[in-house]
Amino acid sequence: MLSYSRMFCGLVLLTLPLMGCPPTERDYGTGGGGGAGGQGGGNVTCSPGVIEPCYTGPADKLDTGACKAGSMVCNPEGNGFSACTGEVLPSPETCDTPVDDDCDGQVNEDGEGCSCTPGTTAACYGGALGTENVGNCHGGTTTCNEQANGYGPCVGQVIPTDEVCNAPGALAQDEDCDGEVNEGACKYIAIAAGEYHSLALRADGTVWAWGRNNYAQLGDGTNQSKGTPIRVDIDGVVAIAAGHNHSLAIKDDGAVWVWGRNDYGQLGTGNYQDQTKPKAINLAGVKSIAGGTNHSLAVWMLGGAYAWGQNYSGQLGTGDYQESLTPKSVTSLADLLAVEAGESFSLALRKDGTVWGFGNNNYGQIGGNASNMETPVQVQGLNQGAAIATGEQFSLALRADGTVWSWGDNNYGQLGRFGQSQIPAAVENLTGVVAIGAGTQHALAVQVQGTVWGWGNNGYGQTGSQGGSSYDAHEIAGIDQVAAVTGGRDHSLALRKDGTVWAWGGNNSGQLGIGNGPSTNKPVQVPLP
């Protein structure tokens, strides 16, 4: 870089190499005019065409920020220099560009439109009001940009996210920063019971299973029974169901996944091979599923039904008795809300509140005294249906008025009254019901206040009382605030409104989820993570 010295040469301020000043007319004592903007003089003061550096601004600004020297050229007469061109002098600071316009060593520090000083930082937080420094959430820092007209992104902040179900204790985290840990994602939203195994669906889309696993119905890749819950190798699930020894799930894309026993094609995979882990089948757009002893059912988004598996009694409703290894449309059903599967029969609930049955009718479980039906028939004497449930050989329906109606086999009092019934009739002394469930030979109901009632076979305490079978519905002590119930062969499950799962009844295969403990007629909380 050239070194300059600032000299007062005549009346013009020049900054030139350290070589003295060009002569002026005062030096030479002559008149004569110089070139425009140059330095006058009648005598030779420079060599024509010579270029010299120049700078007319304050000396302390030169080579600082935008300021720089220009150049001047000796005129043809050799008696003066042209005006200084190309120099950049200090100007008012602006925020249009990241330049030090006023040459003071700072960029955009106080110019017009500047909102901050470039490079300075400030605290920032983009989460909802009241969540900063709560749970995982904390603020970050933001840096003023080079244009000084705003700050960059907030770096290092943690804002609320969906709650994730962590391990309990010290490892649990409050991801949504509401002051509670695991309060949302760890809640369970659905339950299902097979013959001797149990399933629970967590709000985060994971499925947990426990109990008998001789046919891989727990979906963990083994055939070893589990006395406490284990996670099934599947996620993104929105609905679950259980057959006797197989399990089903609907994922958030409407696809159906299956695992467990498949000796009659009840998995719908196109073969008879058991599945130790969940596997997708060729069925999508599904909103509801059900598992029977050896067959499965599904409701399509548009209200149609599909069925697959064993069909020796016409339980698939397809108009024949041939089992199906893949889902087959039940063409005579439409506008469905739900389906349920018993041992060898099926029920379907339509949007108009009518209930339809097909398959085995040895006990009148599909209504009336007809023989087996390979196509759906309407259950007579029943309307305003709001929900349905099936046991091994009996049926339940919840009407819109909160009463429960039952029909079919009643050897253990599972109809909630004495005597067989092929025509639906109300369960006695039970009103205000909002949910129903059925085990193999026992029944369950939830009243609007969250109490649970049970009746039927109680050989293992599955109806929550002491003694044998009960033909009268009775309230089950030790549990309240219940939202849903279901049953297996000799155990019962309940989902409370707080998202916890409770169980009672037989535990010979660990189906209560409390380890290999004894059976109990008192509800106990399943130790789900």
KOLDODREN-724291 format. One record per residue (C-alpha): residue number from 1; chain; residue in one letter; x negated, y, z negated. Coordinates in Angstrom, 2 decimals, m for minus. Each point is the difference from the previous one (the first is absolute). Example, Ala and Ser with C-alpha at 12.3 -4.5 7.8 and 13.67 -1.06 7.14 Angstrom:
     k   c   r        c1        c2        c3
     1   A   A    m12.30     m4.50     m7.80
     2   A   S     m1.37      3.44      0.66
% end
This chain:
     k   c   r        c1        c2        c3
     1   A   M      0.00      0.00      0.00
     2   A   L     m1.16      3.53      0.75
     3   A   S     m0.87      2.23     m2.90
     4   A   Y      1.40      3.46      0.10
     5   A   S     m0.72      3.23     m1.75
     6   A   R      2.54      2.78     m0.32
     7   A   M     m1.29      3.42      1.20
     8   A   F      1.56      3.37      0.59
     9   A   C     m1.19      0.88      3.46
    10   A   G      1.18      3.45      0.96
    11   A   L      3.77      0.10     m0.62
    12   A   V      0.63     m3.64      0.78
    13   A   L     m0.29     m2.90     m2.47
    14   A   L     m1.96     m2.85      1.56
    15   A   T     m1.22     m3.29     m1.25
    16   A   L     m2.99     m1.08      2.08
    17   A   P     m3.03     m2.25     m0.23
    18   A   L     m2.67      1.40     m2.27
    19   A   M     m1.66      2.10      2.63
    20   A   G      1.09      3.61     m0.78
    21   A   C      2.60      2.11      1.75
    22   A   P      0.29      0.89      3.66
    23   A   P     m1.03      3.61      0.61
    24   A   T      2.77      2.59     m0.10
    25   A   E      0.27      3.43      1.53
    26   A   R     m1.00      1.41     m3.37
    27   A   D     m3.22     m2.00      0.26
    28   A   Y     m0.65      1.09      3.58
    29   A   G      1.53      3.42     m0.18
    30   A   T      1.82     m0.37      3.27
    31   A   G      3.64      0.55      0.92
    32   A   G      1.43     m2.58      2.35
    33   A   G      2.99     m2.19     m0.71
    34   A   G     m0.09     m3.64     m0.77
    35   A   G      2.21     m2.70      1.37
    36   A   A      3.52     m0.27     m1.23
    37   A   G      0.01     m1.19     m3.57
    38   A   G     m3.77     m0.32      0.09
    39   A   Q     m2.83      1.99     m1.35
    40   A   G     m0.94      3.01      2.07
    41   A   G     m3.47      1.30      0.87
    42   A   G     m1.72      1.31      3.02
    43   A   N     m3.13     m1.98     m0.44
    44   A   V     m0.58     m3.69      0.33
    45   A   T      1.11     m1.63     m3.20
    46   A   C      0.38     m3.64      1.04
    47   A   S     m0.61     m2.31      2.89
    48   A   P      3.03     m0.10      2.28
    49   A   G      1.98     m3.25     m0.45
    50   A   V     m1.51     m0.89     m3.33
    51   A   I      2.55     m1.51     m2.38
    52   A   E     m0.20      0.73     m3.69
    53   A   P      2.23     m1.22     m2.87
    54   A   C      2.19      2.45     m1.78
    55   A   Y      2.48      0.25     m2.83
    56   A   T      1.91      3.04     m1.09
    57   A   G      1.78     m1.45     m3.07
    58   A   P     m1.13     m0.03     m3.62
    59   A   A     m3.31     m1.79     m0.28
    60   A   D      1.19     m2.31     m2.82
    61   A   K      2.76     m1.36      2.21
    62   A   L     m2.21     m1.16      2.88
    63   A   D      0.00     m3.79      0.47
    64   A   T      2.62     m0.40     m2.73
    65   A   G      3.32     m1.52      0.97
    66   A   A      1.10      1.13      3.44
    67   A   C     m2.45      2.97      0.19
    68   A   K     m2.85     m0.27      2.48
    69   A   A     m2.34      2.19      2.05
    70   A   G      0.59      1.02      3.60
    71   A   S     m2.39      1.20      2.70
    72   A   M     m0.89      3.22      1.89
    73   A   V     m1.77      0.43      3.34
    74   A   C     m2.55      2.67      0.99
    75   A   N      1.46      2.15      2.83
    76   A   P     m1.59      0.22      3.47
    77   A   E     m1.59      3.36     m0.81
    78   A   G     m1.72     m1.51     m2.99
    79   A   N      1.08      2.85     m2.16
    80   A   G      2.63     m1.71     m2.22
    81   A   F      2.05     m3.08     m0.87
    82   A   S      3.54     m0.94      0.82
    83   A   A      2.66     m0.34     m2.61
    84   A   C     m0.30     m2.97     m2.39
    85   A   T      2.17     m2.81      1.40
    86   A   G      0.99     m3.43     m1.35
    87   A   E     m0.42      0.93     m3.62
    88   A   V      2.67     m1.01     m2.51
    89   A   L      0.63      2.50     m2.75
    90   A   P      1.93     m0.50     m3.25
    91   A   S      3.78      0.13      0.41
    92   A   P      2.94     m0.38     m2.40
    93   A   E      0.39     m3.52     m1.27
    94   A   T      2.88     m1.98      1.52
    95   A   C      1.33     m3.51     m0.40
    96   A   D      0.42     m0.77      3.67
    97   A   T     m3.19     m2.05      0.20
    98   A   P     m2.43     m1.54     m2.50
    99   A   V     m2.52      2.84      0.53
   100   A   D     m1.64      2.46     m2.39
   101   A   D      1.22      3.08      1.89
   102   A   D     m1.31      2.62     m2.45
   103   A   C     m3.39     m1.70     m0.30
   104   A   D     m0.06     m0.12     m3.80
   105   A   G     m0.84     m3.69     m0.25
   106   A   Q      3.58     m1.11     m0.75
   107   A   V      2.60     m1.39      2.38
   108   A   N      3.62      1.12     m0.04
   109   A   E     m0.31      1.16     m3.56
   110   A   D      2.30      2.99      0.17
   111   A   G      1.13      0.51      3.54
   112   A   E      3.42      0.76      1.29
   113   A   G      2.23     m3.12     m0.22
   114   A   C     m2.42     m1.80     m2.32
   115   A   S      1.72     m1.87     m2.85
   116   A   C     m3.02     m1.53     m1.69
   117   A   T     m3.74     m0.02      0.01
   118   A   P     m1.39     m2.75      2.23
   119   A   G     m1.50     m2.87     m1.92
   120   A   T      1.72      0.79     m3.26
   121   A   T      2.09     m2.76     m1.56
   122   A   A      3.28     m0.03     m1.87
   123   A   A      2.00     m2.59     m1.92
   124   A   C      2.89     m1.58      1.90
   125   A   Y      2.76     m2.59     m0.38
   126   A   G      2.59     m1.09      2.54
   127   A   G      2.16     m2.27     m2.13
   128   A   A      3.42      0.70     m1.44
   129   A   L      0.30      2.52     m2.78
   130   A   G     m0.59     m1.58     m3.38
   131   A   T     m1.99     m2.99      1.25
   132   A   E     m3.53      1.45     m0.12
   133   A   N     m2.12     m1.63     m2.72
   134   A   V      2.75     m2.58     m0.60
   135   A   G     m0.87     m3.65      0.60
   136   A   N     m2.42     m0.38      2.91
   137   A   C      0.64      3.50      1.36
   138   A   H     m2.50      2.84     m0.19
   139   A   G     m1.02      3.06      1.98
   140   A   G     m2.84      0.52      2.46
   141   A   T     m1.90      2.92      1.55
   142   A   T      0.43      1.95      3.21
   143   A   T     m2.61      2.11      1.80
   144   A   C      0.49      3.32      1.81
   145   A   N     m0.60     m0.40      3.72
   146   A   E     m2.55      1.93      2.05
   147   A   Q      2.67      2.32      1.35
   148   A   A      0.89      0.95     m3.58
   149   A   N      3.67     m0.16      0.92
   150   A   G      0.90     m3.11     m1.94
   151   A   Y     m1.06     m3.06     m1.93
   152   A   G     m0.72     m3.47      1.32
   153   A   P      1.56     m3.27     m1.18
   154   A   C      0.23     m0.87     m3.66
   155   A   V     m2.86     m2.42     m0.58
   156   A   G     m0.07     m2.49     m2.85
   157   A   Q      3.61      0.37     m1.10
   158   A   V      2.21     m2.97     m0.84
   159   A   I      3.72      0.59      0.53
   160   A   P      2.95     m2.27     m0.83
   161   A   T      0.45     m3.19      2.05
   162   A   D      2.44     m2.89     m0.24
   163   A   E     m0.38     m1.89     m3.25
   164   A   V     m1.98     m3.22      0.39
   165   A   C      0.48     m2.89     m2.34
   166   A   N     m3.35     m0.37     m1.76
   167   A   A     m1.11     m2.40     m2.65
   168   A   P      1.39      0.91     m3.41
   169   A   G     m2.04      1.66     m2.70
   170   A   A     m3.09      2.06      0.68
   171   A   L      0.04     m0.80      3.74
   172   A   A      3.48      1.39      0.55
   173   A   Q      0.14      3.31      1.84
   174   A   D      2.57      2.76      0.41
   175   A   E     m0.19      0.54      3.76
   176   A   D      3.11      2.16      0.29
   177   A   C     m1.17      2.18     m2.91
   178   A   D      3.29      0.07     m1.89
   179   A   G     m1.49     m1.02     m3.31
   180   A   E      1.12     m3.63      0.27
   181   A   V     m2.02     m3.04      1.03
   182   A   N      1.31     m2.73      2.31
   183   A   E      3.53      1.25     m0.51
   184   A   G      1.15     m0.34      3.61
   185   A   A     m2.04     m2.45      2.00
   186   A   C     m0.08     m2.59     m2.76
   187   A   K      3.77     m0.20     m0.20
   188   A   Y      1.60     m3.11      1.43
   189   A   I      2.92      0.47      2.33
   190   A   A      1.19     m3.52      0.90
   191   A   I     m0.03     m3.56     m1.34
   192   A   A      0.64     m3.45      1.45
   193   A   A      0.12     m3.49     m1.46
   194   A   G     m0.63     m3.33      1.67
   195   A   E      0.67     m3.36     m1.58
   196   A   Y     m3.02      0.22     m2.32
   197   A   H     m1.85      3.10      1.19
   198   A   S      0.54      3.73     m0.28
   199   A   L     m0.81      3.08      2.09
   200   A   A     m0.12      3.72     m0.75
   201   A   L     m0.44      2.91      2.41
   202   A   R     m1.88      3.05     m1.23
   203   A   A      0.69      3.54      1.21
   204   A   D     m3.38      0.13      1.72
   205   A   G      1.05     m2.82      2.36
   206   A   T     m1.92     m2.80     m1.71
   207   A   V      1.61     m3.34     m0.92
   208   A   W     m0.77     m1.95     m3.15
   209   A   A      0.85     m3.66     m0.63
   210   A   W     m0.15     m2.58     m2.76
   211   A   G      1.26     m3.51     m0.82
   212   A   R     m0.11     m3.25      1.94
   213   A   N     m2.25     m0.03      3.05
   214   A   N      0.00     m3.59      1.24
   215   A   Y      1.07      1.17      3.47
   216   A   A     m2.02      3.26     m0.03
   217   A   Q      3.16      1.99     m0.68
   218   A   L     m2.08      2.53     m1.95
   219   A   G     m1.93      0.93      3.12
   220   A   D     m3.45      0.22     m1.58
   221   A   G     m1.65     m2.53      2.30
   222   A   T      0.12     m2.85     m2.53
   223   A   N      2.39     m2.66     m1.27
   224   A   Q     m0.73      0.66     m3.67
   225   A   S      2.86      1.21     m2.18
   226   A   K     m0.48      3.28     m1.86
   227   A   G      1.42      0.74     m3.43
   228   A   T     m0.62      3.74      0.35
   229   A   P      0.51      2.32      2.97
   230   A   I     m2.48      0.05      2.86
   231   A   R      0.00      2.25      3.03
   232   A   V      1.21     m1.46      3.28
   233   A   D     m2.24      0.66      2.99
   234   A   I      2.35      2.52      1.62
   235   A   D      0.75      3.72     m0.23
   236   A   G      2.35      2.56      1.52
   237   A   V      3.01     m2.04     m1.14
   238   A   V      3.48      1.50     m0.47
   239   A   A      2.11     m3.08     m0.80
   240   A   I     m0.51     m3.55     m1.30
   241   A   A      1.96     m3.25     m0.28
   242   A   A     m0.64     m3.52     m1.23
   243   A   G      1.28     m3.40      1.05
   244   A   H     m0.47     m3.10     m2.08
   245   A   N     m3.65     m0.41      0.92
   246   A   H     m0.65      2.73      2.55
   247   A   S     m0.21      3.77     m0.06
   248   A   L      0.83      2.80      2.41
   249   A   A     m0.78      3.71      0.31
   250   A   I      0.89      2.91      2.25
   251   A   K     m2.79      2.47      0.71
   252   A   D      0.49      3.71      0.55
   253   A   D      0.04     m0.50      3.77
   254   A   G      2.99     m2.38     m0.25
   255   A   A     m2.07     m3.13      0.67
   256   A   V      0.66     m3.19     m1.97
   257   A   W     m2.86     m1.85     m1.72
   258   A   V      0.27     m3.47     m1.56
   259   A   W     m1.97     m2.51     m2.08
   260   A   G      0.51     m3.27     m1.87
   261   A   R      1.79     m3.23      0.89
   262   A   N      1.00     m0.63      3.62
   263   A   D      1.14     m3.62      0.29
   264   A   Y      3.26      1.06      1.70
   265   A   G     m1.28      3.03      1.86
   266   A   Q      1.29      2.35     m2.69
   267   A   L     m2.97      2.31      0.57
   268   A   G      0.94      0.60      3.63
   269   A   T     m3.57     m0.34      1.24
   270   A   G      0.85     m2.45      2.80
   271   A   N     m1.51     m3.02     m1.76
   272   A   Y      0.25     m2.04     m3.20
   273   A   Q     m3.26      1.11     m1.57
   274   A   D      0.02      1.50     m3.49
   275   A   Q     m1.53      3.47     m0.30
   276   A   T     m2.32      0.69     m2.93
   277   A   K     m0.13      3.70      0.83
   278   A   P      2.54      2.40      1.50
   279   A   K      0.47     m0.26      3.75
   280   A   A      2.06      2.16      2.34
   281   A   I      2.71     m1.67      2.04
   282   A   N      1.56      1.13      3.24
   283   A   L      2.72      2.11     m1.57
   284   A   A     m0.01      3.79     m0.39
   285   A   G      2.45      2.78     m0.73
   286   A   V      1.33     m1.80     m3.07
   287   A   K      1.59      1.68     m3.02
   288   A   S      1.02     m2.94     m2.22
   289   A   I     m1.15     m3.59     m0.56
   290   A   A      1.02     m3.05     m2.05
   291   A   G     m1.40     m3.44     m0.74
   292   A   G      1.96     m3.18     m0.69
   293   A   T     m1.19     m3.45     m0.92
   294   A   N     m1.40     m0.75      3.44
   295   A   H      1.30      2.79      2.24
   296   A   S     m0.36      3.75      0.38
   297   A   L      2.16      2.92      1.12
   298   A   A     m0.60      3.58      1.11
   299   A   V      2.08      3.06      0.84
   300   A   W     m1.15      2.08      2.95
   301   A   M     m0.01      3.80     m0.19
   302   A   L      3.01      0.16      2.30
   303   A   G      2.01     m2.38     m2.18
   304   A   G     m0.50     m3.31      1.77
   305   A   A     m1.21     m3.18     m1.73
   306   A   Y     m2.80     m2.50      0.61
   307   A   A     m0.44     m3.45     m1.54
   308   A   W     m2.61     m2.76      0.09
   309   A   G     m0.97     m3.24     m1.74
   310   A   Q      2.10     m2.95     m1.09
   311   A   N      3.48     m0.24      1.51
   312   A   Y      1.50     m3.39     m0.81
   313   A   S      3.12      1.66     m1.45
   314   A   G      0.24      2.86      2.47
   315   A   Q     m1.56      2.46     m2.47
   316   A   L     m1.65      1.93      2.86
   317   A   G      3.40      0.93      1.41
   318   A   T     m1.17     m0.49      3.56
   319   A   G      2.82     m2.32      1.06
   320   A   D     m2.01     m3.21     m0.21
   321   A   Y     m1.84     m2.19     m2.52
   322   A   Q     m3.49      0.18      1.49
   323   A   E     m2.73      1.45     m2.16
   324   A   S     m1.96      2.89      1.42
   325   A   L     m3.73      0.61     m0.40
   326   A   T      0.36      3.64      1.03
   327   A   P      2.60      2.71     m0.73
   328   A   K      3.21     m0.50      1.92
   329   A   S      2.78      2.56      0.42
   330   A   V      3.28     m0.60     m1.81
   331   A   T      2.03      1.41      2.85
   332   A   S      3.38      0.07     m1.73
   333   A   L     m1.14      2.35     m2.77
   334   A   A     m0.32      3.79      0.30
   335   A   D      0.09      3.14     m2.12
   336   A   L     m1.68     m1.77     m2.92
   337   A   L     m1.28      1.51     m3.21
   338   A   A     m1.55     m3.08     m1.59
   339   A   V     m0.39     m3.78      0.14
   340   A   E     m0.59     m2.62     m2.71
   341   A   A     m1.03     m3.65      0.27
   342   A   G      0.96     m2.88     m2.28
   343   A   E     m1.13     m3.61      0.12
   344   A   S      1.61     m0.84      3.33
   345   A   F      2.42      2.85      0.58
   346   A   S     m0.15      3.72      0.70
   347   A   L      1.97      3.17     m0.71
   348   A   A      0.11      3.29      1.89
   349   A   L      1.42      3.34     m1.11
   350   A   R      1.35      2.33      2.67
   351   A   K      0.23      3.79     m0.19
   352   A   D      3.78     m0.25     m0.18
   353   A   G     m0.29     m1.85     m3.33
   354   A   T      0.93     m3.43      1.34
   355   A   V     m2.07     m3.05     m0.90
   356   A   W     m0.74     m2.80      2.44
   357   A   G     m1.28     m3.51     m0.68
   358   A   F     m1.46     m2.89      1.98
   359   A   G     m1.61     m3.37     m0.68
   360   A   N      0.75     m2.55     m2.72
   361   A   N      3.41      0.32     m1.67
   362   A   N      0.11     m3.11     m2.18
   363   A   Y      0.83      2.14     m3.04
   364   A   G      1.90      2.75      1.80
   365   A   Q     m3.03      2.29     m0.16
   366   A   I      0.83      1.62      3.34
   367   A   G      3.63      0.30     m1.01
   368   A   G      3.05     m2.14      0.65
   369   A   N      0.20     m3.76      0.41
   370   A   A     m1.53     m0.20      3.46
   371   A   S     m2.82     m2.39      0.73
   372   A   N     m3.47      1.19      0.96
   373   A   M      0.07      2.99      2.34
   374   A   E     m2.70      0.50      2.64
   375   A   T      1.32      3.48      0.83
   376   A   P      0.91      2.78     m2.46
   377   A   V      3.52      0.17     m1.42
   378   A   Q      1.45      2.75     m2.11
   379   A   V      0.32     m0.76     m3.71
   380   A   Q      3.69      0.36     m0.73
   381   A   G      1.43      1.81     m2.98
   382   A   L     m2.91      2.44     m0.26
   383   A   N     m0.43      3.56      1.18
   384   A   Q     m1.86      3.17     m0.95
   385   A   G     m3.19     m1.96     m0.40
   386   A   A     m3.03      2.06     m1.07
   387   A   A     m2.60     m2.72     m0.67
   388   A   I     m0.35     m3.78      0.21
   389   A   A     m2.07     m2.73     m1.66
   390   A   T     m0.31     m3.76      0.41
   391   A   G     m0.91     m2.80     m2.35
   392   A   E     m0.69     m3.57      1.00
   393   A   Q      3.65     m0.81      0.82
   394   A   F      1.97      3.04     m1.18
   395   A   S      0.52      3.60      1.08
   396   A   L      0.41      3.42     m1.56
   397   A   A      1.28      3.30      1.33
   398   A   L      0.01      3.40     m1.63
   399   A   R      2.97      2.09      0.98
   400   A   A     m0.01      3.77      0.32
   401   A   D      2.19      0.23     m3.10
   402   A   G     m2.77     m1.51     m2.18
   403   A   T      1.54     m3.44     m0.41
   404   A   V     m1.86     m3.24      0.79
   405   A   W      1.64     m2.78      1.97
   406   A   S     m1.20     m3.60      0.19
   407   A   W      0.79     m3.26      1.80
   408   A   G     m1.52     m3.42      0.65
   409   A   D     m1.61     m2.51     m2.37
   410   A   N      0.76      0.51     m3.69
   411   A   N     m1.53     m3.03     m1.70
   412   A   Y     m1.98      2.23     m2.36
   413   A   G      2.39      2.94     m0.33
   414   A   Q     m1.82      2.02      2.64
   415   A   L      3.32      1.47      1.19
   416   A   G      0.55      1.69     m3.37
   417   A   R      3.21     m1.86     m0.76
   418   A   F      1.32     m3.57     m0.25
   419   A   G      0.94     m2.11      2.99
   420   A   Q     m1.18     m0.37      3.57
   421   A   S      0.93      2.71      2.49
   422   A   Q     m0.13      0.01      3.78
   423   A   I      1.59      3.43      0.12
   424   A   P     m1.77      3.05     m1.51
   425   A   A      1.26      1.05     m3.41
   426   A   A     m1.22      2.61     m2.48
   427   A   V     m2.48     m0.87     m2.72
   428   A   E      1.94      0.51     m3.21
   429   A   N     m0.62      2.85     m2.41
   430   A   L     m2.64      1.65      2.15
   431   A   T      0.41      3.48      1.54
   432   A   G     m2.11      3.01      0.84
   433   A   V     m2.60     m2.13      1.79
   434   A   V     m2.53      1.61      2.35
   435   A   A     m2.29     m2.93      0.88
   436   A   I      0.17     m3.82      0.10
   437   A   G     m2.41     m2.90      0.32
   438   A   A      0.12     m3.78      0.03
   439   A   G     m2.26     m2.85     m0.96
   440   A   T      0.44     m3.60      1.01
   441   A   Q      2.87     m0.62     m2.44
   442   A   H      0.31      3.24     m1.96
   443   A   A      1.10      3.55      0.69
   444   A   L     m1.00      3.49     m1.12
   445   A   A      1.56      3.46      0.15
   446   A   V     m1.04      3.55     m0.89
   447   A   Q      2.53      2.46     m1.34
   448   A   V     m0.12      3.69      0.75
   449   A   Q     m1.58      0.81     m3.35
   450   A   G     m2.89     m2.39      0.77
   451   A   T      1.01     m2.97     m2.14
   452   A   V     m0.43     m3.54      1.37
   453   A   W      2.58     m2.76     m0.17
   454   A   G     m0.52     m3.71      0.67
   455   A   W      1.97     m3.22      0.36
   456   A   G     m0.39     m3.55      1.30
   457   A   N     m2.73     m2.57     m0.60
   458   A   N     m2.11      0.91     m3.03
   459   A   G     m2.13     m3.10     m0.37
   460   A   Y     m3.17      2.11     m0.30
   461   A   G      1.47      3.23     m1.35
   462   A   Q      0.42      1.52      3.47
   463   A   T      3.30      1.68     m0.94
   464   A   G     m1.65      1.57     m3.02
   465   A   S      1.91     m1.86     m2.69
   466   A   Q     m0.38     m3.02     m2.25
   467   A   G      1.66     m3.29      0.69
   468   A   G      1.19     m1.59      3.22
   469   A   S      1.97      1.22      2.95
   470   A   S      2.27      3.00     m0.33
   471   A   Y      3.25      0.44      1.91
   472   A   D      0.46      3.51     m1.32
   473   A   A     m2.11      2.98      0.94
   474   A   H     m1.92      1.33     m2.99
   475   A   E     m2.37      2.91     m0.52
   476   A   I     m3.67     m0.90     m0.19
   477   A   A     m1.70      1.56     m3.01
   478   A   G     m3.44      1.59      0.04
   479   A   I      0.14      1.81      3.31
   480   A   D      1.68      3.13      1.33
   481   A   Q     m0.34      2.66      2.68
   482   A   V     m0.09     m2.73      2.66
   483   A   A      0.35      0.73      3.71
   484   A   A     m0.18     m3.47      1.62
   485   A   V      0.11     m3.71     m0.91
   486   A   T     m0.68     m3.32      1.68
   487   A   G     m0.54     m3.63     m0.95
   488   A   G     m1.89     m3.17      0.86
   489   A   R      0.85     m3.56     m0.93
   490   A   D     m0.37      0.53     m3.72
   491   A   H     m1.38      3.51     m0.48
   492   A   S      1.25      3.56      0.41
   493   A   L     m1.61      3.30      0.95
   494   A   A      1.08      3.58     m0.63
   495   A   L     m1.35      3.27      1.36
   496   A   R      0.43      2.89     m2.41
   497   A   K      0.53      3.58      1.10
   498   A   D     m3.44      0.90     m1.35
   499   A   G     m1.56     m2.33      2.60
   500   A   T     m0.95     m2.80     m2.38
   501   A   V      0.86     m3.66      0.65
   502   A   W      1.41     m2.30     m2.69
   503   A   A      0.55     m3.77     m0.02
   504   A   W      1.62     m2.74     m2.09
   505   A   G      0.91     m3.68      0.31
   506   A   G     m2.13     m2.96      1.05
   507   A   N     m3.78      0.38      0.26
   508   A   N     m1.23     m3.49      0.84
   509   A   S     m1.79      1.33      3.09
   510   A   G     m0.93      3.46     m1.31
   511   A   Q      2.98      1.59      1.77
   512   A   L      0.51      2.50     m2.83
   513   A   G     m3.44      1.48      0.66
   514   A   I     m1.02     m0.04     m3.68
   515   A   G     m2.49     m2.85      0.27
   516   A   N      0.67     m3.62     m0.71
   517   A   G      2.18      0.72     m3.01
   518   A   P      3.28     m1.62     m0.97
   519   A   S      3.41      0.73      1.44
   520   A   T      1.94      2.81     m1.64
   521   A   N      3.55      1.30     m0.03
   522   A   K     m1.26      3.48     m0.92
   523   A   P     m1.08      2.40      2.74
   524   A   V     m3.74      0.68      0.00
   525   A   Q     m1.89      2.54      2.06
   526   A   V     m2.10     m1.46      2.82
   527   A   P     m3.58      1.31     m0.38
   528   A   L     m0.25      1.47      3.46
   529   A   P     m2.88      2.38      0.75
% end
